[in-house]
């Protein structure tokens, strides 16, 4: 896509190459395993175009694996801690869902393998998802609430529901994960509907989790970085804003614009909101001092 739009010139090749080589090897190891490809581009495709020249043995080994793979994996964990997650990922691909669930759980626990590194055939197993949930990042957890509920891991008064609910309202976790309030609102819309907007996945929403997501919307205001500027917010309040939905959720454009305005007015120092339609203007003025930052 990049090549088609603007060409793959020297500057772009150098910039991408520097990104790979500037990463800490341990972090790069996890990123290469987790993000195998995006938008039709694999790491292998990009590395073959950039001709990155690794400066360290760890970078050289990691980029070689990303571009060419390994000839063999072996039964023993790799002695290099940087390459150990890659060994775990390669080992996971060789496990059998009928006989090796315990081994898969061991790899998840010992090497903190994310969902993206778990073969698809294992992802209908409650034990696998329970292992993944223990260290799952907040954004991944929110994204997979429907799946974890559909297979029965998250249920009324379950331990998983307790873990999820506590994380959803933990301000520090939300801040570290840079979770935006609108992201929570969109996830709440999908989870509360009991089915995804695409595909056949469906579930029965757990009330405890729905309630926690409502609280999470307000708790995540703490994640928003303020600019200290003054804002004039113009909101389209015409009938067309209640038509259709956005980003594969049940939210209308009206819902989303109101949520964004609310976030801005709760986090910035001076805001003025005005609603407008094709037939004139209706003004709704408010100042930041009328709102509290207490969540």
VEXDREN-2710 file (C-alpha; in Angstrom, 1 decimal):
% VEXDREN-2710
k/r/px/py/pz
1/UNK/0.0/0.0/0.0
2/UNK/2.8/2.4/0.9
3/UNK/4.7/1.5/-2.2
4/UNK/1.7/2.1/-4.4
5/UNK/0.9/5.4/-2.8
6/UNK/4.3/7.1/-2.6
7/UNK/7.0/4.7/-3.6
8/UNK/9.5/2.9/-1.5
9/UNK/12.4/5.4/-1.7
10/UNK/15.6/5.6/0.2
11/UNK/14.3/7.9/2.9
12/UNK/11.4/5.6/3.7
13/UNK/13.5/2.5/3.6
14/UNK/16.0/4.0/6.0
15/UNK/13.3/5.2/8.4
16/UNK/11.7/1.8/8.6
17/UNK/15.1/0.1/8.9
18/UNK/16.0/2.4/11.8
19/UNK/12.8/1.6/13.5
20/UNK/13.6/-2.1/13.6
21/UNK/17.2/-1.6/14.6
22/UNK/16.4/1.0/17.3
23/UNK/14.1/-1.3/19.3
24/UNK/15.4/-3.0/22.4
25/UNK/15.9/-6.7/21.3
26/UNK/13.6/-8.0/24.0
27/UNK/10.8/-5.7/22.9
28/UNK/11.5/-6.4/19.2
29/UNK/11.3/-10.1/19.9
30/UNK/7.7/-9.7/21.3
31/UNK/6.6/-7.4/18.5
32/UNK/7.9/-9.6/15.7
33/UNK/6.0/-12.6/17.2
34/UNK/2.8/-10.8/18.0
35/UNK/2.5/-8.7/14.8
36/UNK/3.2/-11.1/12.0
37/UNK/1.5/-9.0/9.4
38/UNK/-0.8/-6.0/9.0
39/UNK/-2.7/-4.6/6.0
40/UNK/-1.2/-7.2/3.7
41/UNK/2.4/-6.5/4.7
42/UNK/4.5/-9.0/6.7
43/UNK/7.7/-8.3/8.5
44/UNK/9.4/-10.5/5.8
45/UNK/8.0/-8.2/3.0
46/UNK/9.2/-5.1/4.7
47/UNK/12.7/-6.4/5.7
48/UNK/13.3/-7.5/2.1
49/UNK/12.6/-4.0/0.9
50/UNK/14.5/-2.1/3.5
51/UNK/17.7/-4.3/3.6
52/UNK/18.2/-3.5/7.3
53/UNK/21.8/-4.1/8.5
54/UNK/21.7/-5.3/12.1
55/UNK/24.4/-4.0/14.4
56/UNK/24.0/-6.6/17.2
57/UNK/23.9/-10.4/17.2
58/UNK/20.4/-10.3/18.8
59/UNK/19.0/-8.0/16.1
60/UNK/20.6/-10.1/13.4
61/UNK/19.1/-13.3/14.8
62/UNK/15.6/-11.7/15.2
63/UNK/15.5/-10.2/11.7
64/UNK/16.8/-13.5/10.2
65/UNK/13.9/-15.3/11.8
66/UNK/11.4/-12.7/10.7
67/UNK/12.7/-12.8/7.1
68/UNK/13.6/-16.5/6.7
69/UNK/12.3/-18.4/9.7
70/UNK/14.3/-21.1/11.5
71/UNK/15.4/-24.4/10.0
72/UNK/14.6/-26.2/13.3
73/UNK/13.1/-25.4/16.7
74/UNK/14.2/-28.1/19.0
75/UNK/12.5/-29.4/22.2
76/UNK/14.6/-27.4/24.6
77/UNK/13.9/-23.7/25.3
78/UNK/16.4/-21.3/23.6
79/UNK/19.2/-20.3/25.9
80/UNK/19.1/-16.7/24.8
81/UNK/16.3/-14.9/26.7
82/UNK/15.8/-12.6/23.7
83/UNK/15.1/-15.5/21.4
84/UNK/13.2/-17.6/24.0
85/UNK/9.8/-16.0/23.1
86/UNK/10.4/-16.8/19.4
87/UNK/11.2/-20.4/20.4
88/UNK/7.9/-20.6/22.4
89/UNK/6.0/-19.2/19.4
90/UNK/7.5/-21.7/17.0
91/UNK/6.9/-24.5/19.5
92/UNK/3.2/-23.5/19.9
93/UNK/2.6/-23.9/16.2
94/UNK/3.6/-27.5/16.5
95/UNK/1.3/-28.5/19.3
96/UNK/-1.9/-30.6/18.9
97/UNK/-5.1/-29.2/20.3
98/UNK/-6.3/-32.7/21.2
99/UNK/-3.3/-33.7/23.3
100/UNK/-1.2/-30.6/24.1
101/UNK/-3.5/-28.1/25.8
102/UNK/-1.4/-28.2/29.0
103/UNK/1.8/-27.6/27.1
104/UNK/0.2/-24.6/25.4
105/UNK/-0.9/-23.2/28.8
106/UNK/2.7/-23.7/30.0
107/UNK/4.1/-21.7/27.1
108/UNK/1.6/-18.9/27.7
109/UNK/2.4/-18.8/31.4
110/UNK/6.2/-19.1/31.0
111/UNK/6.7/-16.8/28.0
112/UNK/3.7/-14.5/28.3
113/UNK/2.6/-15.4/24.8
114/UNK/-0.2/-13.1/23.6
115/UNK/-3.4/-14.3/21.9
116/UNK/-1.9/-13.6/18.4
117/UNK/0.8/-16.3/19.1
118/UNK/-1.7/-19.0/20.0
119/UNK/-2.8/-21.2/17.1
120/UNK/-6.4/-20.6/16.1
121/UNK/-7.5/-24.2/17.0
122/UNK/-6.7/-23.6/20.7
123/UNK/-8.9/-20.5/20.9
124/UNK/-12.1/-22.3/21.7
125/UNK/-10.7/-23.7/24.9
126/UNK/-11.7/-22.1/28.3
127/UNK/-8.4/-23.1/30.0
128/UNK/-6.4/-21.4/27.2
129/UNK/-8.3/-18.1/27.6
130/UNK/-8.0/-18.3/31.3
131/UNK/-4.3/-18.5/31.0
132/UNK/-4.3/-15.6/28.5
133/UNK/-6.4/-13.4/30.7
134/UNK/-4.0/-13.5/33.6
135/UNK/-1.5/-11.1/31.9
136/UNK/-3.6/-9.8/29.1
137/UNK/-3.1/-6.0/28.3
138/UNK/-6.2/-3.9/29.0
139/UNK/-6.9/-3.1/25.3
140/UNK/-6.7/-6.7/24.3
141/UNK/-8.9/-7.7/27.2
142/UNK/-11.6/-5.2/26.1
143/UNK/-11.4/-6.4/22.5
144/UNK/-11.9/-10.0/23.5
145/UNK/-14.7/-9.7/26.1
146/UNK/-17.2/-11.1/23.7
147/UNK/-15.1/-14.2/22.9
148/UNK/-14.3/-14.9/26.5
149/UNK/-18.0/-14.6/27.4
150/UNK/-19.1/-16.8/24.5
151/UNK/-17.0/-19.7/25.5
152/UNK/-18.1/-19.5/29.1
153/UNK/-15.0/-18.1/30.8
154/UNK/-16.7/-14.9/31.8
155/UNK/-20.0/-15.7/33.4
156/UNK/-22.2/-14.3/36.3
157/UNK/-20.2/-14.2/39.5
158/UNK/-17.2/-16.0/37.9
159/UNK/-13.6/-15.3/38.8
160/UNK/-12.9/-14.0/35.3
161/UNK/-15.8/-11.5/35.6
162/UNK/-14.3/-10.3/38.8
163/UNK/-10.8/-9.9/37.3
164/UNK/-12.3/-8.1/34.2
165/UNK/-14.5/-5.8/36.2
166/UNK/-11.7/-4.7/38.6
167/UNK/-9.3/-4.0/35.7
168/UNK/-11.9/-2.0/33.8
169/UNK/-12.3/0.5/36.6
170/UNK/-8.7/0.7/37.6
171/UNK/-7.6/4.2/36.6
172/UNK/-3.9/3.3/36.7
173/UNK/-4.4/0.3/34.3
174/UNK/-6.5/2.5/32.0
175/UNK/-3.8/5.2/31.9
176/UNK/-1.0/2.8/31.3
177/UNK/-3.0/1.2/28.4
178/UNK/-3.9/4.7/27.0
179/UNK/-7.5/3.7/26.9
180/UNK/-9.6/6.5/25.5
181/UNK/-13.2/6.9/26.8
182/UNK/-14.7/6.6/23.3
183/UNK/-12.9/3.3/22.8
184/UNK/-14.6/2.1/26.0
185/UNK/-18.0/3.4/24.8
186/UNK/-17.7/1.6/21.5
187/UNK/-16.7/-1.6/23.2
188/UNK/-19.6/-1.2/25.6
189/UNK/-22.0/-0.8/22.7
190/UNK/-20.8/-4.0/21.1
191/UNK/-20.5/-6.1/24.2
192/UNK/-24.0/-5.0/25.4
193/UNK/-25.5/-6.0/22.1
194/UNK/-24.5/-9.6/22.6
195/UNK/-23.0/-10.1/19.2
196/UNK/-20.3/-8.8/16.9
197/UNK/-21.1/-6.5/14.0
198/UNK/-19.4/-9.0/11.7
199/UNK/-19.3/-12.8/11.8
200/UNK/-21.5/-15.2/13.8
201/UNK/-20.0/-14.8/17.3
202/UNK/-22.6/-14.1/19.9
203/UNK/-22.8/-14.2/23.7
204/UNK/-25.1/-13.3/26.7
205/UNK/-23.7/-10.1/28.2
206/UNK/-22.8/-10.4/31.9
207/UNK/-24.4/-7.6/33.9
208/UNK/-21.3/-7.2/36.2
209/UNK/-19.1/-6.6/33.2
210/UNK/-21.6/-4.2/31.5
211/UNK/-21.8/-2.2/34.7
212/UNK/-18.0/-2.1/35.0
213/UNK/-17.7/-0.9/31.4
214/UNK/-20.1/2.0/32.2
215/UNK/-17.9/3.0/35.1
216/UNK/-14.8/2.5/32.9
217/UNK/-16.0/5.1/30.5
218/UNK/-15.7/7.8/33.1
219/UNK/-12.6/6.3/34.8
220/UNK/-10.8/6.5/31.4
221/UNK/-11.1/10.3/31.3
222/UNK/-7.9/10.2/33.4
223/UNK/-6.1/8.8/30.3
224/UNK/-6.8/11.8/28.2
225/UNK/-3.9/14.3/28.0
226/UNK/-5.1/17.9/28.3
227/UNK/-3.8/20.5/25.9
228/UNK/-4.6/23.6/28.0
229/UNK/-6.2/25.3/24.9
230/UNK/-9.6/26.9/24.6
231/UNK/-12.2/25.0/22.5
232/UNK/-15.3/25.9/20.6
233/UNK/-17.2/22.7/20.0
234/UNK/-19.7/22.7/17.1
235/UNK/-22.1/19.7/17.2
236/UNK/-24.3/18.8/14.3
237/UNK/-27.7/18.1/15.9
238/UNK/-29.6/17.5/12.7
239/UNK/-31.7/14.4/12.2
240/UNK/-29.1/12.8/9.9
241/UNK/-26.7/12.3/12.9
242/UNK/-29.1/9.6/14.2
243/UNK/-28.8/7.5/11.0
244/UNK/-26.4/4.7/10.5
245/UNK/-23.6/3.6/12.8
246/UNK/-19.9/4.1/13.1
247/UNK/-16.8/1.8/13.2
248/UNK/-18.8/-1.4/13.3
249/UNK/-20.7/-0.6/16.5
250/UNK/-24.2/0.4/17.5
251/UNK/-23.2/4.0/18.1
252/UNK/-24.7/6.6/15.9
253/UNK/-22.7/9.6/14.7
254/UNK/-24.7/11.6/17.2
255/UNK/-23.6/9.3/20.1
256/UNK/-20.0/9.6/19.1
257/UNK/-19.9/13.4/18.6
258/UNK/-21.7/13.9/22.0
259/UNK/-19.2/11.6/23.7
260/UNK/-16.2/13.4/22.2
261/UNK/-17.6/16.7/23.2
262/UNK/-18.2/15.4/26.8
263/UNK/-14.6/14.1/27.0
264/UNK/-13.2/17.4/25.8
265/UNK/-15.4/19.5/28.2
266/UNK/-14.4/17.2/31.1
267/UNK/-10.7/17.4/30.5
268/UNK/-10.0/20.8/29.1
269/UNK/-10.0/24.2/30.9
270/UNK/-12.3/26.3/28.7
271/UNK/-14.9/25.0/26.3
272/UNK/-18.0/26.3/24.6
273/UNK/-20.3/23.9/22.8
274/UNK/-22.8/24.9/20.1
275/UNK/-25.3/22.7/18.3
276/UNK/-26.1/23.5/14.7
277/UNK/-28.5/22.3/12.0
278/UNK/-29.3/23.4/8.5
279/UNK/-32.1/25.6/9.8
280/UNK/-30.2/27.8/12.3
281/UNK/-28.3/27.6/15.5
282/UNK/-29.1/26.5/19.0
283/UNK/-26.4/27.4/21.5
284/UNK/-25.5/25.4/24.6
285/UNK/-22.8/27.2/26.6
286/UNK/-20.8/25.7/29.4
287/UNK/-17.5/26.4/31.0
288/UNK/-15.0/23.9/32.5
289/UNK/-15.5/25.3/36.0
290/UNK/-19.0/23.8/36.1
291/UNK/-17.6/20.3/35.9
292/UNK/-15.6/18.3/38.4
293/UNK/-12.6/16.1/37.5
294/UNK/-13.4/13.7/40.4
295/UNK/-14.3/10.4/38.9
END
